[in-house]
């Protein structure tokens, strides 16, 4: 892989990572609710899901999913319903009041935060479409495939880690404005509504978009 190819992928990965999506919404939501340190478990889960999609596409399985209308629709429906479930859960999340009259948010376990991040990216059909459509443009076909995939995967995950932590940090810096129960409920409904909107939008993702 030439340096020119790598730097082009680097720029493309930066643009994709910064673009708002379910991962960005989830990172901001958990950063605001739980703080950056606790949101890290969610973000590492996002990267694991991203790597799974990356290597599925790299191995050609993603192309098979796109070639099958039924398989693609199953993945799309599962991903959309999961995001809607996450959004509904956040919308309805309970907020307790401490003795100091400050809102207290129940923090899920590390395992649950990690799994939430993992499933958010692993069931995202837009990620599969992007990988299948974009990856071949950065692969040299007369060179070993695995080393190239590893270089691109590490590059992509490092960029996404920085961007998602930046989203979480920006959101967490606003925690002081969400001390009372009313403000926290509004925050939960905003991010819950965004997650449900992203999930609903996935129903309109078309298989043919990969060819665009």
VENCOR-V646484 format. One record per residue. N is the residue number from 0. RES is the residue in one small letter. OMEGA is omega in radians with two decimals (* if undefined). Layout:
n=N res=RES omega=OMEGA
n=N res=RES omega=OMEGA
//
This chain:
n=0 res=x omega=-3.13
n=1 res=x omega=3.12
n=2 res=x omega=3.14
n=3 res=x omega=3.11
n=4 res=x omega=-3.12
n=5 res=x omega=-3.09
n=6 res=x omega=3.07
n=7 res=x omega=3.08
n=8 res=x omega=3.13
n=9 res=x omega=-3.14
n=10 res=x omega=3.14
n=11 res=x omega=-3.14
n=12 res=x omega=3.10
n=13 res=x omega=-3.13
n=14 res=x omega=-3.14
n=15 res=x omega=-3.10
n=16 res=x omega=-3.10
n=17 res=x omega=-3.12
n=18 res=x omega=-3.13
n=19 res=x omega=3.11
n=20 res=x omega=-3.10
n=21 res=x omega=3.12
n=22 res=x omega=3.13
n=23 res=x omega=3.13
n=24 res=x omega=-3.14
n=25 res=x omega=3.13
n=26 res=x omega=3.12
n=27 res=x omega=-3.13
n=28 res=x omega=-3.12
n=29 res=x omega=3.08
n=30 res=x omega=3.14
n=31 res=x omega=-3.08
n=32 res=x omega=-2.97
n=33 res=x omega=-3.08
n=34 res=x omega=-3.06
n=35 res=x omega=-3.06
n=36 res=x omega=-3.14
n=37 res=x omega=3.10
n=38 res=x omega=3.14
n=39 res=x omega=3.11
n=40 res=x omega=3.10
n=41 res=x omega=-3.09
n=42 res=x omega=3.07
n=43 res=x omega=3.04
n=44 res=x omega=3.08
n=45 res=x omega=-3.12
n=46 res=x omega=3.11
n=47 res=x omega=3.08
n=48 res=x omega=3.11
n=49 res=x omega=3.11
n=50 res=x omega=3.12
n=51 res=x omega=3.12
n=52 res=x omega=-3.13
n=53 res=x omega=-3.07
n=54 res=x omega=3.02
n=55 res=x omega=3.11
n=56 res=x omega=-3.14
n=57 res=x omega=-3.14
n=58 res=x omega=3.11
n=59 res=x omega=-3.14
n=60 res=x omega=3.11
n=61 res=x omega=3.11
n=62 res=x omega=3.12
n=63 res=x omega=3.11
n=64 res=x omega=-3.13
n=65 res=x omega=-3.13
n=66 res=x omega=-3.12
n=67 res=x omega=3.14
n=68 res=x omega=-3.10
n=69 res=x omega=-3.12
n=70 res=x omega=-3.13
n=71 res=x omega=-3.13
n=72 res=x omega=3.09
n=73 res=x omega=3.13
n=74 res=x omega=-3.13
n=75 res=x omega=-3.10
n=76 res=x omega=3.11
n=77 res=x omega=-3.14
n=78 res=x omega=-3.13
n=79 res=x omega=-3.13
n=80 res=x omega=3.14
n=81 res=x omega=3.12
n=82 res=x omega=3.10
n=83 res=x omega=3.09
n=84 res=x omega=3.12
n=85 res=x omega=-3.13
n=86 res=x omega=3.13
n=87 res=x omega=3.12
n=88 res=x omega=3.13
n=89 res=x omega=3.11
n=90 res=x omega=-3.06
n=91 res=x omega=-3.08
n=92 res=x omega=-3.14
n=93 res=x omega=3.12
n=94 res=x omega=3.12
n=95 res=x omega=-3.13
n=96 res=x omega=-3.14
n=97 res=x omega=3.12
n=98 res=x omega=3.11
n=99 res=x omega=3.12
n=100 res=x omega=3.09
n=101 res=x omega=-3.13
n=102 res=x omega=3.08
n=103 res=x omega=-3.12
n=104 res=x omega=3.09
n=105 res=x omega=-3.09
n=106 res=x omega=3.09
n=107 res=x omega=3.12
n=108 res=x omega=3.10
n=109 res=x omega=-3.13
n=110 res=x omega=-3.11
n=111 res=x omega=3.12
n=112 res=x omega=3.12
n=113 res=x omega=-3.12
n=114 res=x omega=3.10
n=115 res=x omega=3.11
n=116 res=x omega=-3.12
n=117 res=x omega=-3.09
n=118 res=x omega=3.13
n=119 res=x omega=3.14
n=120 res=x omega=-3.07
n=121 res=x omega=-3.11
n=122 res=x omega=-3.11
n=123 res=x omega=-3.11
n=124 res=x omega=3.11
n=125 res=x omega=3.09
n=126 res=x omega=3.11
n=127 res=x omega=3.13
n=128 res=x omega=-3.12
n=129 res=x omega=-3.09
n=130 res=x omega=-3.12
n=131 res=x omega=-3.10
n=132 res=x omega=-2.99
n=133 res=x omega=-3.03
n=134 res=x omega=-3.08
n=135 res=x omega=-3.12
n=136 res=x omega=-3.09
n=137 res=x omega=-3.13
n=138 res=x omega=3.04
n=139 res=x omega=-2.97
n=140 res=x omega=3.12
n=141 res=x omega=3.09
n=142 res=x omega=3.13
n=143 res=x omega=-3.05
n=144 res=x omega=-3.01
n=145 res=x omega=3.12
n=146 res=x omega=3.12
n=147 res=x omega=3.12
n=148 res=x omega=-3.14
n=149 res=x omega=3.13
n=150 res=x omega=-3.13
n=151 res=x omega=-3.13
n=152 res=x omega=3.12
n=153 res=x omega=3.11
n=154 res=x omega=-3.09
n=155 res=x omega=-3.10
n=156 res=x omega=3.10
n=157 res=x omega=3.11
n=158 res=x omega=-3.09
n=159 res=x omega=3.09
n=160 res=x omega=-3.13
n=161 res=x omega=-3.09
n=162 res=x omega=-3.11
n=163 res=x omega=3.07
n=164 res=x omega=3.09
n=165 res=x omega=3.07
n=166 res=x omega=-3.12
n=167 res=x omega=-3.14
n=168 res=x omega=3.13
n=169 res=x omega=3.13
n=170 res=x omega=-3.10
n=171 res=x omega=3.13
n=172 res=x omega=3.14
n=173 res=x omega=-3.09
n=174 res=x omega=-3.09
n=175 res=x omega=3.13
n=176 res=x omega=-3.07
n=177 res=x omega=-3.10
n=178 res=x omega=-3.09
n=179 res=x omega=-3.04
n=180 res=x omega=-3.13
n=181 res=x omega=-3.14
n=182 res=x omega=-3.14
n=183 res=x omega=3.11
n=184 res=x omega=3.10
n=185 res=x omega=3.11
n=186 res=x omega=3.14
n=187 res=x omega=-3.12
n=188 res=x omega=3.09
n=189 res=x omega=-3.11
n=190 res=x omega=3.06
n=191 res=x omega=3.11
n=192 res=x omega=3.11
n=193 res=x omega=3.13
n=194 res=x omega=3.11
n=195 res=x omega=3.12
n=196 res=x omega=3.10
n=197 res=x omega=3.11
n=198 res=x omega=3.13
n=199 res=x omega=-3.13
n=200 res=x omega=-3.14
n=201 res=x omega=3.12
n=202 res=x omega=-3.10
n=203 res=x omega=3.10
n=204 res=x omega=-3.10
n=205 res=x omega=3.13
n=206 res=x omega=-3.10
n=207 res=x omega=-3.13
n=208 res=x omega=-3.12
n=209 res=x omega=-3.09
n=210 res=x omega=-3.09
n=211 res=x omega=*
//
